Amino acid sequence: MSNLIRVVPSVSRRWPVVLAGCGWLLALLISLPAFAQKAPPKTADVYVDAAGVLRWQGSKQEVALFGVNYTTPFAHSYRAHRRLGITPEQGIDQDVYHLSRLGIDAFRVHVWDVEITDTLGNVLENEHLRLLDYLLQRLKQRGIKTVLTPIAYWGNGYPEPDTAQTGFSAIYPKGQAYNNPRAIRAQENYLRQFLNHRNQYTGLLNREDPDIIAYEVCNEPHYRQPEAEVSEFVQRMVAAMRATGYKKPIFYNLAESPAVANAILSSPVQGFTFQWYPSALVNGHTLRGNLLPLVEKYPIPYAQDPRFVSKPRLVYEFESADILQPVMYPLMARSFRAAGMQWATQFAYDPLALAYANTEYQTHYLNLAYTPAKAISLLIAGQVFRQVKRNQQFAAYPQDSTFGNFRVSYRNGLSELNTPEEFYYTSTTTTAPRKPAALRRVAGTGSSPVVQYQGTGAYFLDQLAPSIWRLEVMPDAIQVRDPFAKTSLRQTVTRIAWNTQPLRLTLPGLGADFTVRGLNEGNAFQTQASNSTVVLRPGVYVVAARGKSTTAYTAQTQLGALKLGEFVAPAATPGPVQVMHAAPAQLPAGQPAVLRATIAGAEPADSVLLIAQHFYGQTRTIPMRRPTLTTAEATVPAELLYPGLLRYWVAVKYNQQTTTFPGGFAGSPRDWDYAPQDRWETPIVPAGAPLPLFQAAHDQQRVEAGGVNGSGWTDYVTTSTGHLALRLLQAPTPASPPAFFDPTAPVAFLRAYFGDRLAARASEAGNFRELVLRARRGGAAGPVRLVLTTRDAAAYATEVEVGADMQEIRMPLAAFRPAQQVLLPRPYPSFLPMNSPSNAGPALPLAQAEILQILLSPAAASGSTERPFLDIESVELR
């Protein structure tokens, strides 16, 4: 089975440059990198200078590299490729092309030592090691530098059960690996052999490969006191690596085990590694709301320690987990540079073969074809990382959302880079390029003043010569399920559609009647634009002003690290038409309402109908507009929206057949024999009706709830009245609190997004006067803190006393005063800030509110044997 189209020209081992003769000027132009960045030297080692800065040996310039982790040679990714009938080599070729297309210049992975060693640490020359060699060769050919972490300590199963394993990590868990003599000897043996392993594709020893610029000894070690054991272990690992003759930097994790940080700081390593998961991990659904304050800063508690200041630092893993918004990466990259980082690699880029299902790591989702806007935001973040100076500081959010050549807007779902030569954007924008005549590279999704496009895939424009461009257009990506819910290779979360759509280009010198010629394999398309517009399918094209010769540009012509004809995209997703829609929690009575749906698999000629019914009252069939091939919308008239219950369906008519959603059933609800009972429903409420912000009985998949740094947890319980309630529960105080433990911090929380519910009744926002909490508290008395946060991340809070009996507690909205926002879900590592400074005005602007937080504070000691808890049935505005 294969869900991929591979239309890549064959790749030679040495990537010969092919220049069709147009003189030295053409050669100079097409040898430029595809993305303007200070490219790392093709073959240059690194060193650490006296000030602790990582520099290139030849140029003495600072290193600043940005990229991803990627895991196809190992574990689930390897097995899944095989299961789908795709060779790992094919997958690597496809993905490394896309990484290069995104301007990536850094790669890191923790090697699954468990798959390439025996119990004594001997390196096994097996398939997994060969594929790692193959991957490193392909990265080298694209100019991408590598940091390797030889020891992972992981099993190879996730998200599946572990398979049979031969390595030492199968018998020595993390907590024993550093103080068990046999485990230590196995790791010393392994490190010596791994660094002396000769890559069978490059012919180089791992320790001498100039494109492997550094090593991190081991992945996220788990240590405890005494520190002496940790010190000895680190010293022995470094000595084993140096004994091979390896001379480049050795890094060590300083974020994972803060209780023994002194042992790492005083060790003989040359640098330190960190990670960042600002929105926690595995929330089980897509997070919504303005989460930018979570990535505003990355303060390091050791920043003033002389042992720390004198050594370089890198970020081995980062991710905005469970977030699809294309706004997080650029601010994360900026925060890393402000913290002095010289390397940052996202974890983990999804292989193209698996990204349709997002099975590799449910909480992570990044792929150029399947998450195009987020991928373009990674491209922009890479430029942030290279352009922002190390240790450069910035104003507090939201003042810092525009900086240098960059802009980040939560409200517009937009990240932008705008320089005279480059213009990149993640969503439709009205921003004009800074100097249109100087543009050399454009990349984006949606539309802009230079590209108008209704498709959802990414596109790239690279100038080859004046008035001649390379255009690459990816197919449409259509999300059909929440990618952060439980995943399976049997379940598609994003569909691909190869739609033929108009694309309008407004580039200086191109004219309104430019020519277009297909370049990628099998693409013989040729046409001339009319009114600056062409209608085309995904692929690669040479676009030129009328009269310009393009014969010199062939599929083999080199453009930086790319060839002009290279193109990798998944095949169209097979399957029936799908309609995706979430019913609003309420609709206001007496007002027309627009209902929107996403459609996959419908042809342009198919008609889409909304069938709306007021319970058993009147029924209307309303043709839905098709703003794009993947969206549909219709307005329900006010006369149908009197108080009561609206029931509705979406029917798609194609090939003389009708399919009705939800459910995808044949026929129409208006047929006499249409039996399915599936439908969307939403209450129609009169003005003044309460607006639910949280309902424990219905909102489990809409909210985030949990403990804070191990101090508590959550559950759903039933109350004495039989209603479902969310329980926030305080955990027992540990005898030895973890490092960075804050005894005043909340122990458990609820975070509920309600921006969509308030937007549906926006005209009434000024009429609400109070917030009503239905809850009870057990185990101990104490205040409960409620926080409302706006779209601009301004927070307003109040505290209330909650009694032992379930009760309604009414709080005037005027009681909510400006406050700090608690950063939830809790970021990791645990030393990151608990709160974000307040940027709120004097009064709560309710119409802009979108997030509710309820915080269970630690209870004072009492004689009760019952652990403190808070049961929440509902919260609503009245």
CORPEDA-V18638 format. One record per pair of residues at least 12 apart in sequence whose ideal C-beta (glycine too) atoms are under 8 Angstrom apart, sorted by the first residue. I is the first residue (numbers start at 1). J is the second residue. Records with the same first field share a line. If there is no record, write none. Layout:
# CORPEDA-V18638
I=J  J
This chain:
# CORPEDA-V18638
1=84  85
2=84  85  86  353  571
3=84  353  356  570  571  573
4=86  90  94  352  353  570  571
5=569  570  571
6=90  93  94  568
7=520  521  522  523  567  568  569
8=93  94  97  521  566  567  568
9=521  555  556  563  565  566
11=93  138  141
13=137  141  201
14=141
15=141  558
17=31  558
18=554  556  557  558  563
19=31  557  558
20=551  552  553  554  557
21=552
22=465  552
25=465
26=465  552
29=463  464  465
30=464  553  557  558  559
31=558  560
32=440  559  560
33=560  561
34=100  101  103  441  460  462  559  560  561  562
35=103  379  383  422  441  560
36=419  421  422  440  441
37=103  105  382  383  386
38=61  64  386
39=105  143
40=56  63  65  105  143  145
41=56  58  59
42=143
43=210  211
44=56  57  58  59  210
45=57  210  213  248
46=63  213  214  248  249
47=248  249
48=249  270  271  311  312
51=310
52=309  310  311  312
53=312  342  390
54=214  249  271  312  342  343
62=342  390
63=213  312  342  343
64=337  342  343  385  386  390
65=105  106  145  342  343  344  385
66=104  105  106  333  343  344  345  381  382  385  386
67=99  104  105  106  107  108  144  344  345  346  382
68=99  104  106  107  108  345  346  347  348  349  366  378
69=107  108  109  110  316  317  345  346  347  348  349
70=95  99  107  109  135  348  349  351
71=109  348  351  360
72=88  91  92  95  131  135  351
73=88  92  128  129  131  132  134  135
74=109  111  112  115  128  131  132  156
75=112  115  154  156  157  158
76=156  157  158  159  160  359  360
77=351  354  360
78=128  131
79=160  163
80=351  353  354  359  360  489
81=351  353  354
83=489
84=353  354  489
86=353
88=131  134
89=131  134
91=351  352  353
92=131  134  135  138
93=138
94=352  353  568
95=349  351  352
96=135  138  139  142  144
97=562  566  568
98=352  367  368  369  568
99=139  142  144  349
100=142  143  144  561  562
101=368  460  472  562
102=368  375  376  378  379  382
103=379  382  383
104=144  378  382
105=143  144  145  382
106=144  145  146  147  343  344  345
107=139  144  145  146  147  345
108=146  147  148  149  216  316  317  343  345
109=148  149
110=149  151  152  154  219
111=132  148  149  150  151  152  194
112=128  152  154  156  167
113=150  151  152  153  167  168  169  190
114=152  154  155  156  165  166  167  168  169  170
115=128  156  165  166  167
116=128  129  132  167
117=166  167  168  169  186  190
118=166  167  168
119=166  167  168  170  171  186
120=168  185  186  189
121=168  185  186  187  188  189  190  193
122=189  190  193
123=190  193  194  197
124=166
129=197
130=200
133=199  200  201  202
134=201
136=199  201  202  209  211  212
137=199  201  202
139=211
140=202  209  211
141=561
142=561
143=561
144=211
145=211  212  213
146=209  211  212  213
147=212  213  214  215  216  251  314  316  343  345
148=206  212  215  216
149=215  216  217  218  219  316
150=190  191  194  195  215  217  218
151=169  177  187  190  191  217  218  219
152=169  218  219
153=169  173  174  177  218  219  220  221
154=169  219
155=169  170
158=361
159=359  360  361  362  487
168=183  186  187  190
172=186
174=220  221  222
175=222  224
177=218  221
178=221  223  229  230  233
179=229  233
184=233  236
187=218  237  240
188=236  237  240
189=240
191=217  237  240  241  244
192=240  241  243  244
194=206
195=207  215  241  244  246
196=244
207=241  244  245  246
212=248
213=248  249
214=248  249  250  251  270  271  314
215=241  246  248  249  250  251
216=250  251  252  253  273  314  316
217=234  237  238  241  250  251  252  269
218=237  252  253
219=253  316
220=253  256  275
221=253  256  257
222=256  257
223=256  257  259  260  263
224=257  259  260
225=259  260
227=260  262  263
228=263
230=257  260  263  264
231=263  266  267
234=252  263  264  267  268  269
235=267  268
238=250  267  268  269
249=270  271  312
250=269  270  271
251=269  270  271  272  273  312  314  316
252=264  267  269  271  272  273
253=272  273  274  316
254=272  273  274  302  308  313
255=273  274  275  829  831
256=275  829
258=301  738  739  740  829  830  831
259=738  739
261=302  739
265=302  305  307  308
266=307
269=311
270=311  312
271=311  312  313  314
272=308  311  312  313  314
273=313  314  315  316
274=298  300  313  314  315  316  341  829
275=315  316  317  318  347  828  829
276=295  298  315  317  318  319  332  336  827  828  829  832
277=317  318  319  321  827  828
278=291  294  295  320  328  332  823  827  828  832
279=291  294  320  321  322  323  825  827
280=321  706  825  826  827  828
281=321  322  363  828
282=321  322  362  363
283=321  322  363  484  704  825
284=322  484  485  486  701
285=322  482  484  485  701  702
286=322  323  324  482  483  484
287=322  323  704  753  825
288=753  755  850
289=751  753  755  789  850  851
290=410  789  790  791  792  793  850  851
291=320  323  325  328
292=327  328  331  397  398  401  408  410  793
293=397  793  821  823  836
294=823  827  836
295=320  328  331  332  335
296=331  335  396  397  400  836
297=335  338  339  833
298=335  336  338  339  341  832
299=339  831  832  833
300=313  339  831
301=740  831
303=339
312=342
313=339  340  341  342
314=341  342  343  344
315=336  341  343  344  345
316=345  347
317=345  346  347  348
318=332  336  344  345  346  347
319=346  347  348  363  364  366
320=332
321=363  364  484
322=363  484
324=365  371  373  374  479  483
325=374  410  413
326=373  374  376  377  413  414  415  426  427
327=377  408  409  410  413  414  415  426
328=377
329=346  374  377  378  380  381  415
330=377  380  381  384  406  408  415
331=400  401  408
332=344  381
333=381  382  384  385  388
334=384  388  394  400  403  406
336=385
337=384  385  388  389  390  391  392
338=388  391  392  393  394
339=391
340=390  391
341=390
342=390
344=385
346=366  378
347=361  364
348=360  361  364  366
349=366  367
350=364  365  366  367  370  371
351=367
352=367  369  568  570
354=489
355=367  369  370  371  494  570
356=370  492  493  494  495  496  570  573
357=487  488  489  490  491  492  493
358=370  483  484  487  493  494
359=487  488  489
362=483  484  485  486  487
363=484
365=483  484
366=378
368=458  474
369=457  474  475  477  496  568  569  570
370=477  494  496  570
371=477  494
372=445  456  457  458  474  477
373=413  426  427  445  446  458
374=426
375=458
376=415  424  425  426  443  444  445  458
377=415  426
379=424  443
380=406  415  416  417  424  426
381=415
383=405  406  417  422  424
384=404  406  417
387=404  405
388=403  404
396=837  839
397=793  836  839
398=792  793  839
405=417  418  419
406=418
407=431
410=791  792  793
411=791  792
412=427  429
413=426  427
414=426  427  428  429
416=429  431
418=431  433  434
419=434
420=434  435  438  439
421=438  439  440  441
422=439  440  441  442
423=439  441  442  443  444  448  450
424=441  442  443  444
425=443  444  445  446  448
426=444  445  446
427=445  446
428=446  447  448
429=444  446  447  448
430=448  449
431=448  449
432=449
433=448  449  450
436=450  507  508
437=508  509
439=463  507  508
440=462  463
441=460  461  462  463
442=460  461
443=458  459  460  461
444=458  459
445=457  458  459
449=506
450=505  506  507
451=503  504  505  506
452=502  503  504  506  533
453=473  501  502  503  504
454=501  502  627  628  629
455=473  475  476  499  501  503  628  629
456=476  477  478  628  630
457=473  474  475  476  477  538
458=474
459=471  472  473  474  503
460=472
461=505  507  543
462=559
464=542  553  559  564
466=509
467=509  510  511  544  545  548
468=542  543  544  545  548  550  553
469=507  510  542  543  544
470=519  540  541  542  543  553  559  564
471=505  516  540  541  542  543
472=539  540  541  567
473=503  536  537  538  539  540  541
474=538  569
475=496  497  498  499  538  569  570  572
476=496  497  498  499  629  630
477=494  495  496
478=494  495  496  497  598  599  600  630
479=493  494  580  598
480=492  493  494  495  578  580  598  600
481=493
485=701
492=573  575
495=573  575  578  600  601
496=569  570  571  572  573
497=572  573  600  601  629  630
498=537  538  571  572
499=537  629  630
500=535  536  537
501=535  536  629
502=533  534  535
503=533  534  535  536
504=531  532  533
505=529  532  533  534  543
506=532
509=545
510=532  543  544  545
511=532  545  546
512=529  530  531  532
513=528  529  530  546
514=528  529  532  543  544  545  546
515=527  528  529  543  544  545  546  548  550
516=528  529  534  536  541  542  543
517=541  542  550
518=539  540  541
519=539  540  541  542  553  554  555  564  565  567
520=539  540  555  565  566  567
521=555  565  567
523=539  540  541  567
525=537  539  541
528=546
538=569
539=567
540=564  565  566  567
542=564
573=600
575=601
576=601  659  664
577=599  600  601  602  606  652  654  659  664
578=599  600  601  661  664
579=597  598  599  632  650  652  661  662  664
580=597  598  599  600
581=595  596  597  598  650  661  662  680
583=680  681  682
584=682  756  757  760
585=682  683  692  756  757  760
586=682  683  684  685  689  691  692  757  760  761
587=636  641  646  682  683  684  685  760
588=641  684  685  687  760  761  763  764
589=641  642  643  684  685  686  687
590=638  641  642  686  687
591=638  641  763
592=635  636  637  638  641
593=635  636  641  760
594=633  634  635  636
595=610  633  634  635  636  648
596=631  632  633
597=624  631  632  633  650  661
598=630  631
599=629  630  631  632  652
600=630
602=629  652  654
603=654
604=626  629
605=654
606=652  653  654
607=623  652  653
608=623  624  626  632  650  651  652  653
609=621  622  623  624  650  651  652  653
610=622  623  624  634  636  648  649  650
611=648  649  650  651  660  668  669  670
612=636  640  646  647  648
613=646  647  648  669
614=640  641  642  644  645  646  647  684
615=644  645  646  647
617=644
618=640
619=670
620=636  637  640
621=670
622=634  635  636
624=650
632=650
636=648
641=684
642=684
643=684  685  686
644=683  684
645=681  682  683  684
646=681  682  683  684
647=679  680  681
648=679  680  681
649=661  662  669  679  680
651=668  669
660=674  676
662=678  679  680
663=676  678
665=678
685=761
687=764  767
688=764  767
690=772  876  877  878
691=754  757  758  761  764  768  876  877  878
692=754  757  874  875  876
693=752  754  757  771  852  875  876  877
694=726  750  752  754  852  872  874  875
695=873  874
696=716  723  724  725  726  872  873  874
697=723  724  873
699=752
700=716
702=752  753
703=726  750  751  752  753
704=749  750  751  824  825
705=726  728  748  749  750  751
706=748  749  825
707=729  731  747  748
708=745  746  747  748  749  824  826
709=738  740  741  742  745  826  830
710=731  734  738
711=730  731  745  746  747  748  858
712=728  729  730  731  746  747  748  856
713=729  731  748
714=726  727  728  729  748  750
715=727  729
717=871
719=776  806  871  873
720=806
721=806
723=873
724=873
725=775  806  871  872  873
726=750  871  872
727=869  870  871  872
728=747  748  749  750  854  856  869  870  872
729=748  856  867  868  869
730=747  748  779  856  858  859  867  868  869
731=747  867
732=867
738=830
739=830  831
740=830  831
742=834
743=858
744=857  858
745=834  858
746=785  822  855  856  857  858
747=856  857  858  868
748=855  856  870
749=822  824  853  854  855  856
750=852  853  854  872
751=824  825  851  852  853
752=851  852  853  875
753=850  851
754=849  850  851  852
755=791  849  850  851
758=846  847  849  850  877
762=847
765=846  847
766=846  847
768=813  846  877  878
769=812  813  878
770=810  811  812  813  877  878
771=786  788  810  811  813  816  875  876  877  878
772=808  809  810  811  874  875  876  877  878
773=786  800  802  808  809  811  854  872  874  875
774=806  807  808  809  872  873  874  875
775=802  806  807  809  870  871  872  873
776=802  803  804  805  806  807  870  871
777=802  803  804  868  869  870  871
778=804  866  868  869  870  871
779=859  862  864  866  867  868  869
780=859  860  862  864  868
781=801  859  862
782=801  857  859  860  868
783=799  800  801  857
784=799  800  801  802  854  855  856  857  870
785=797  798  799  853  854  855  857
786=798  799  800  811  816  852  853  854  855  875
787=819  821  822  851  852  853  854  855
788=816  844  846  849  851  852  853
789=821  849  850  851  852  853
790=840  845  848  849  850
791=848  850
792=839  848
793=821  836  839
794=818  821  838  839  840  841  845  848
795=818  819  820  821  822  836  838  840
796=816  817  818  819  840  844
797=816  817  819
798=811  815  816  817
802=870
806=871  873
810=878
813=844  846  877
814=843  844
816=844
818=838  840  841  842
819=838  840
820=835  836  837  838
821=835  836  838  853
822=834  835  836  853  855
823=835  836
824=853
846=877
852=875
854=870  872  875
856=868  869  870
